[in-house]
Amino acid sequence: MEKVTLSADADLIDQAQLVARSQHKTLNAVFQEWLQQYAAQSGSAQEVDSLMKRLRHVRAGRHFTRSHMNEP
């Protein structure tokens, strides 16, 4: 596992450690969970971009006005 050095306000770190401790976790474990979720978001964005590129040939067949798109 690779180590990362981060900088943050000491009070913020203390507060985060208290929250982590209340969840029976270490601050390191909480950071790892956050990092996994953050990285997964990037993957989702790449999937959406890929899908949009594959579907760029699809046309709606007509022009929709703003009022048409906002109809219930």
N, CA, C and O atoms as a printed pandas DataFrame, in Angstrom:
     atom_number atom_name residue_name chain_id  residue_number  x_coord  y_coord  z_coord
0              1         N          MET        A               1    0.852   -1.177    0.000
1              2        CA          MET        A               1    0.000    0.000    0.000
2              3         C          MET        A               1    0.895    1.237    0.000
3              4         O          MET        A               1    1.913    1.286    0.691
4              5         N          GLU        A               2    0.498    2.226   -0.783
5              6        CA          GLU        A               2    1.284    3.447   -0.882
6              7         C          GLU        A               2    0.825    4.456    0.155
7              8         O          GLU        A               2   -0.365    4.551    0.454
8              9         N          LYS        A               3    1.768    5.207    0.702
9             10        CA          LYS        A               3    1.448    6.230    1.699
10            11         C          LYS        A               3    1.287    7.579    1.025
11            12         O          LYS        A               3    1.961    7.883    0.041
12            13         N          VAL        A               4    0.378    8.388    1.570
13            14        CA          VAL        A               4    0.109    9.722    1.060
14            15         C          VAL        A               4    0.211   10.694    2.219
15            16         O          VAL        A               4   -0.261   10.402    3.318
16            17         N          THR        A               5    0.813   11.826    1.990
17            18        CA          THR        A               5    0.905   12.862    3.017
18            19         C          THR        A               5   -0.063   13.977    2.653
19            20         O          THR        A               5   -0.035   14.499    1.539
20            21         N          LEU        A               6   -0.915   14.335    3.600
21            22        CA          LEU        A               6   -1.900   15.392    3.385
22            23         C          LEU        A               6   -1.699   16.477    4.427
23            24         O          LEU        A               6   -1.157   16.217    5.501
24            25         N          SER        A               7   -2.126   17.673    4.121
25            26        CA          SER        A               7   -2.076   18.787    5.055
26            27         C          SER        A               7   -3.492   19.278    5.311
27            28         O          SER        A               7   -4.304   19.399    4.394
28            29         N          ALA        A               8   -3.769   19.559    6.582
29            30        CA          ALA        A               8   -5.082   20.103    6.945
30            31         C          ALA        A               8   -4.945   20.811    8.284
31            32         O          ALA        A               8   -3.982   20.599    9.022
32            33         N          ASP        A               9   -5.906   21.639    8.578
33            34        CA          ASP        A               9   -5.939   22.344    9.846
34            35         C          ASP        A               9   -5.985   21.335   10.997
35            36         O          ASP        A               9   -6.728   20.357   10.927
36            37         N          ALA        A              10   -5.211   21.560   12.037
37            38        CA          ALA        A              10   -5.120   20.625   13.162
38            39         C          ALA        A              10   -6.480   20.389   13.807
39            40         O          ALA        A              10   -6.804   19.258   14.170
40            41         N          ASP        A              11   -7.279   21.444   13.953
41            42        CA          ASP        A              11   -8.606   21.280   14.552
42            43         C          ASP        A              11   -9.506   20.408   13.682
43            44         O          ASP        A              11  -10.287   19.603   14.190
44            45         N          LEU        A              12   -9.390   20.576   12.378
45            46        CA          LEU        A              12  -10.177   19.769   11.449
46            47         C          LEU        A              12   -9.783   18.297   11.553
47            48         O          LEU        A              12  -10.643   17.417   11.547
48            49         N          ILE        A              13   -8.494   18.039   11.648
49            50        CA          ILE        A              13   -8.025   16.663   11.797
50            51         C          ILE        A              13   -8.533   16.064   13.097
51            52         O          ILE        A              13   -8.996   14.923   13.116
52            53         N          ASP        A              14   -8.451   16.827   14.190
53            54        CA          ASP        A              14   -8.943   16.337   15.486
54            55         C          ASP        A              14  -10.434   16.014   15.405
55            56         O          ASP        A              14  -10.880   14.980   15.903
56            57         N          GLN        A              15  -11.195   16.899   14.778
57            58        CA          GLN        A              15  -12.640   16.694   14.643
58            59         C          GLN        A              15  -12.928   15.453   13.798
59            60         O          GLN        A              15  -13.808   14.660   14.133
60            61         N          ALA        A              16  -12.190   15.290   12.709
61            62        CA          ALA        A              16  -12.378   14.123   11.846
62            63         C          ALA        A              16  -12.019   12.829   12.575
63            64         O          ALA        A              16  -12.688   11.811   12.398
64            65         N          GLN        A              17  -10.975   12.865   13.388
65            66        CA          GLN        A              17  -10.601   11.681   14.159
66            67         C          GLN        A              17  -11.685   11.310   15.163
67            68         O          GLN        A              17  -11.949   10.128   15.387
68            69         N          LEU        A              18  -12.310   12.310   15.763
69            70        CA          LEU        A              18  -13.403   12.030   16.704
70            71         C          LEU        A              18  -14.579   11.382   15.993
71            72         O          LEU        A              18  -15.176   10.439   16.513
72            73         N          VAL        A              19  -14.915   11.875   14.816
73            74        CA          VAL        A              19  -16.019   11.296   14.047
74            75         C          VAL        A              19  -15.684    9.862   13.656
75            76         O          VAL        A              19  -16.518    8.966   13.786
76            77         N          ALA        A              20  -14.471    9.650   13.180
77            78        CA          ALA        A              20  -14.050    8.300   12.797
78            79         C          ALA        A              20  -14.100    7.358   13.997
79            80         O          ALA        A              20  -14.579    6.228   13.894
80            81         N          ARG        A              21  -13.611    7.828   15.109
81            82        CA          ARG        A              21  -13.611    7.003   16.327
82            83         C          ARG        A              21  -15.044    6.654   16.745
83            84         O          ARG        A              21  -15.303    5.547   17.217
84            85         N          SER        A              22  -15.969    7.598   16.572
85            86        CA          SER        A              22  -17.369    7.326   16.935
86            87         C          SER        A              22  -17.980    6.258   16.034
87            88         O          SER        A              22  -18.966    5.620   16.401
88            89         N          GLN        A              23  -17.386    6.065   14.845
89            90        CA          GLN        A              23  -17.839    5.037   13.905
90            91         C          GLN        A              23  -16.996    3.763   14.027
91            92         O          GLN        A              23  -17.101    2.845   13.213
92            93         N          HIS        A              24  -16.163    3.738   15.062
93            94        CA          HIS        A              24  -15.270    2.596   15.316
94            95         C          HIS        A              24  -14.337    2.344   14.135
95            96         O          HIS        A              24  -14.094    1.202   13.743
96            97         N          LYS        A              25  -13.821    3.442   13.577
97            98        CA          LYS        A              25  -12.911    3.373   12.447
98            99         C          LYS        A              25  -11.724    4.276   12.716
99           100         O          LYS        A              25  -11.771    5.147   13.584
100          101         N          THR        A              26  -10.659    4.057   11.962
101          102        CA          THR        A              26   -9.539    4.980   12.007
102          103         C          THR        A              26   -9.751    6.037   10.931
103          104         O          THR        A              26  -10.515    5.835    9.988
104          105         N          LEU        A              27   -9.071    7.157   11.082
105          106        CA          LEU        A              27   -9.159    8.202   10.072
106          107         C          LEU        A              27   -8.602    7.680    8.750
107          108         O          LEU        A              27   -9.085    8.055    7.682
108          109         N          ASN        A              28   -7.605    6.832    8.815
109          110        CA          ASN        A              28   -7.041    6.217    7.616
110          111         C          ASN        A              28   -8.091    5.366    6.890
111          112         O          ASN        A              28   -8.204    5.434    5.666
112          113         N          ALA        A              29   -8.852    4.575    7.634
113          114        CA          ALA        A              29   -9.890    3.730    7.023
114          115         C          ALA        A              29  -10.969    4.590    6.370
115          116         O          ALA        A              29  -11.441    4.276    5.277
116          117         N          VAL        A              30  -11.357    5.670    7.039
117          118        CA          VAL        A              30  -12.369    6.574    6.482
118          119         C          VAL        A              30  -11.850    7.216    5.200
119          120         O          VAL        A              30  -12.590    7.346    4.225
120          121         N          PHE        A              31  -10.586    7.617    5.199
121          122        CA          PHE        A              31   -9.999    8.215    3.998
122          123         C          PHE        A              31   -9.955    7.213    2.856
123          124         O          PHE        A              31  -10.245    7.568    1.714
124          125         N          GLN        A              32   -9.596    5.964    3.144
125          126        CA          GLN        A              32   -9.557    4.941    2.099
126          127         C          GLN        A              32  -10.942    4.724    1.490
127          128         O          GLN        A              32  -11.072    4.575    0.275
128          129         N          GLU        A              33  -11.980    4.705    2.337
129          130        CA          GLU        A              33  -13.348    4.551    1.840
130          131         C          GLU        A              33  -13.713    5.730    0.930
131          132         O          GLU        A              33  -14.281    5.547   -0.146
132          133         N          TRP        A              34  -13.375    6.940    1.386
133          134        CA          TRP        A              34  -13.680    8.130    0.590
134          135         C          TRP        A              34  -12.942    8.088   -0.741
135          136         O          TRP        A              34  -13.520    8.413   -1.779
136          137         N          LEU        A              35  -11.673    7.691   -0.724
137          138        CA          LEU        A              35  -10.870    7.649   -1.932
138          139         C          LEU        A              35  -11.436    6.645   -2.938
139          140         O          LEU        A              35  -11.428    6.903   -4.142
140          141         N          GLN        A              36  -11.921    5.514   -2.454
141          142        CA          GLN        A              36  -12.539    4.519   -3.335
142          143         C          GLN        A              36  -13.793    5.085   -3.984
143          144         O          GLN        A              36  -14.002    4.912   -5.185
144          145         N          GLN        A              37  -14.632    5.762   -3.196
145          146        CA          GLN        A              37  -15.859    6.358   -3.738
146          147         C          GLN        A              37  -15.531    7.462   -4.739
147          148         O          GLN        A              37  -16.188    7.582   -5.773
148          149         N          TYR        A              38  -14.538    8.252   -4.438
149          150        CA          TYR        A              38  -14.134    9.352   -5.315
150          151         C          TYR        A              38  -13.627    8.811   -6.650
151          152         O          TYR        A              38  -13.975    9.326   -7.712
152          153         N          ALA        A              39  -12.812    7.778   -6.582
153          154        CA          ALA        A              39  -12.276    7.176   -7.804
154          155         C          ALA        A              39  -13.387    6.521   -8.622
155          156         O          ALA        A              39  -13.341    6.550   -9.852
156          157         N          ALA        A              40  -14.380    5.933   -7.962
157          158        CA          ALA        A              40  -15.491    5.291   -8.663
158          159         C          ALA        A              40  -16.321    6.322   -9.422
159          160         O          ALA        A              40  -16.851    6.016  -10.490
160          161         N          GLN        A              41  -16.442    7.526   -8.893
161          162        CA          GLN        A              41  -17.188    8.581   -9.585
162          163         C          GLN        A              41  -16.533    8.904  -10.909
163          164         O          GLN        A              41  -17.215    9.139  -11.907
164          165         N          SER        A              42  -15.224    8.916  -10.920
165          166        CA          SER        A              42  -14.497    9.196  -12.147
166          167         C          SER        A              42  -14.798    8.129  -13.188
167          168         O          SER        A              42  -14.977    8.438  -14.366
168          169         N          GLY        A              43  -14.854    6.863  -12.753
169          170        CA          GLY        A              43  -15.179    5.772  -13.662
170          171         C          GLY        A              43  -16.564    5.936  -14.245
171          172         O          GLY        A              43  -16.784    5.664  -15.426
172          173         N          SER        A              44  -17.504    6.380  -13.419
173          174        CA          SER        A              44  -18.870    6.581  -13.893
174          175         C          SER        A              44  -18.924    7.691  -14.941
175          176         O          SER        A              44  -19.649    7.584  -15.930
176          177         N          ALA        A              45  -18.165    8.742  -14.722
177          178        CA          ALA        A              45  -18.141    9.842  -15.685
178          179         C          ALA        A              45  -17.565    9.363  -17.011
179          180         O          ALA        A              45  -18.041    9.748  -18.079
180          181         N          GLN        A              46  -16.550    8.532  -16.937
181          182        CA          GLN        A              46  -15.954    8.000  -18.165
182          183         C          GLN        A              46  -16.942    7.101  -18.896
183          184         O          GLN        A              46  -16.988    7.107  -20.126
184          185         N          GLU        A              47  -17.733    6.327  -18.157
185          186        CA          GLU        A              47  -18.742    5.470  -18.776
186          187         C          GLU        A              47  -19.796    6.306  -19.484
187          188         O          GLU        A              47  -20.223    5.970  -20.589
188          189         N          VAL        A              48  -20.218    7.398  -18.847
189          190        CA          VAL        A              48  -21.223    8.285  -19.459
190          191         C          VAL        A              48  -20.648    8.919  -20.728
191          192         O          VAL        A              48  -21.323    8.979  -21.756
192          193         N          ASP        A              49  -19.409    9.388  -20.655
193          194        CA          ASP        A              49  -18.778    9.970  -21.842
194          195         C          ASP        A              49  -18.712    8.962  -22.978
195          196         O          ASP        A              49  -18.991    9.293  -24.131
196          197         N          SER        A              50  -18.345    7.739  -22.650
197          198        CA          SER        A              50  -18.254    6.687  -23.663
198          199         C          SER        A              50  -19.621    6.416  -24.289
199          200         O          SER        A              50  -19.736    6.273  -25.507
200          201         N          LEU        A              51  -20.653    6.345  -23.451
201          202        CA          LEU        A              51  -22.011    6.108  -23.948
202          203         C          LEU        A              51  -22.460    7.248  -24.859
203          204         O          LEU        A              51  -23.039    7.008  -25.918
204          205         N          MET        A              52  -22.194    8.481  -24.450
205          206        CA          MET        A              52  -22.606    9.622  -25.264
206          207         C          MET        A              52  -21.901    9.610  -26.625
207          208         O          MET        A              52  -22.505    9.966  -27.638
208          209         N          LYS        A              53  -20.650    9.209  -26.652
209          210        CA          LYS        A              53  -19.934    9.121  -27.929
210          211         C          LYS        A              53  -20.541    8.047  -28.824
211          212         O          LYS        A              53  -20.658    8.228  -30.036
212          213         N          ARG        A              54  -20.926    6.931  -28.218
213          214        CA          ARG        A              54  -21.521    5.854  -29.016
214          215         C          ARG        A              54  -22.897    6.230  -29.531
215          216         O          ARG        A              54  -23.322    5.723  -30.569
216          217         N          LEU        A              55  -23.608    7.116  -28.825
217          218        CA          LEU        A              55  -24.975    7.475  -29.207
218          219         C          LEU        A              55  -25.066    8.809  -29.954
219          220         O          LEU        A              55  -26.171    9.296  -30.193
220          221         N          ARG        A              56  -23.948    9.401  -30.323
221          222        CA          ARG        A              56  -23.999   10.721  -30.959
222          223         C          ARG        A              56  -24.708   10.702  -32.309
223          224         O          ARG        A              56  -25.125   11.751  -32.801
224          225         N          HIS        A              57  -24.849    9.537  -32.908
225          226        CA          HIS        A              57  -25.543    9.436  -34.196
226          227         C          HIS        A              57  -27.065    9.425  -34.027
227          228         O          HIS        A              57  -27.787    9.587  -35.011
228          229         N          VAL        A              58  -27.557    9.241  -32.828
229          230        CA          VAL        A              58  -29.001    9.161  -32.581
230          231         C          VAL        A              58  -29.602   10.559  -32.651
231          232         O          VAL        A              58  -29.095   11.493  -32.028
232          233         N          ARG        A              59  -30.662   10.695  -33.395
233          234        CA          ARG        A              59  -31.363   11.983  -33.544
234          235         C          ARG        A              59  -32.803   11.801  -33.086
235          236         O          ARG        A              59  -33.396   10.739  -33.273
236          237         N          ALA        A              60  -33.357   12.845  -32.486
237          238        CA          ALA        A              60  -34.719   12.779  -31.963
238          239         C          ALA        A              60  -35.763   12.790  -33.078
239          240         O          ALA        A              60  -36.905   12.392  -32.850
240          241         N          GLY        A              61  -35.395   13.236  -34.269
241          242        CA          GLY        A              61  -36.331   13.250  -35.374
242          243         C          GLY        A              61  -37.013   14.586  -35.555
243          244         O          GLY        A              61  -37.539   14.879  -36.628
244          245         N          ARG        A              62  -37.008   15.384  -34.534
245          246        CA          ARG        A              62  -37.558   16.730  -34.654
246          247         C          ARG        A              62  -36.939   17.613  -33.592
247          248         O          ARG        A              62  -36.326   17.129  -32.640
248          249         N          HIS        A              63  -37.105   18.905  -33.763
249          250        CA          HIS        A              63  -36.558   19.874  -32.812
250          251         C          HIS        A              63  -37.553   20.064  -31.663
251          252         O          HIS        A              63  -38.738   20.302  -31.893
252          253         N          PHE        A              64  -37.069   19.960  -30.452
253          254        CA          PHE        A              64  -37.920   20.167  -29.282
254          255         C          PHE        A              64  -37.651   21.540  -28.699
255          256         O          PHE        A              64  -36.501   21.925  -28.487
256          257         N          THR        A              65  -38.732   22.281  -28.441
257          258        CA          THR        A              65  -38.592   23.593  -27.817
258          259         C          THR        A              65  -38.474   23.398  -26.302
259          260         O          THR        A              65  -38.764   22.326  -25.771
260          261         N          ARG        A              66  -38.053   24.433  -25.644
261          262        CA          ARG        A              66  -37.917   24.377  -24.187
262          263         C          ARG        A              66  -39.264   24.035  -23.532
263          264         O          ARG        A              66  -39.308   23.259  -22.577
264          265         N          SER        A              67  -40.354   24.605  -24.040
265          266        CA          SER        A              67  -41.662   24.328  -23.450
266          267         C          SER        A              67  -42.070   22.864  -23.650
267          268         O          SER        A              67  -42.692   22.271  -22.768
268          269         N          HIS        A              68  -41.723   22.280  -24.799
269          270        CA          HIS        A              68  -42.013   20.851  -25.015
270          271         C          HIS        A              68  -41.257   19.973  -24.015
271          272         O          HIS        A              68  -41.800   19.010  -23.472
272          273         N          MET        A              69  -40.008   20.324  -23.789
273          274        CA          MET        A              69  -39.186   19.515  -22.886
274          275         C          MET        A              69  -39.628   19.647  -21.440
275          276         O          MET        A              69  -39.384   18.748  -20.635
276          277         N          ASN        A              70  -40.275   20.754  -21.097
277          278        CA          ASN        A              70  -40.707   20.982  -19.717
278          279         C          ASN        A              70  -42.146   20.581  -19.440
279          280         O          ASN        A              70  -42.638   20.758  -18.326
280          281         N          GLU        A              71  -42.829   20.037  -20.454
281          282        CA          GLU        A              71  -44.215   19.614  -20.247
282          283         C          GLU        A              71  -44.254   18.411  -19.296
283          284         O          GLU        A              71  -43.373   17.552  -19.340
284          285         N          PRO        A              72  -45.263   18.355  -18.450
285          286        CA          PRO        A              72  -45.374   17.217  -17.506
286          287         C          PRO        A              72  -45.697   15.907  -18.209
287          288         O          PRO        A              72  -45.821   14.870  -17.557
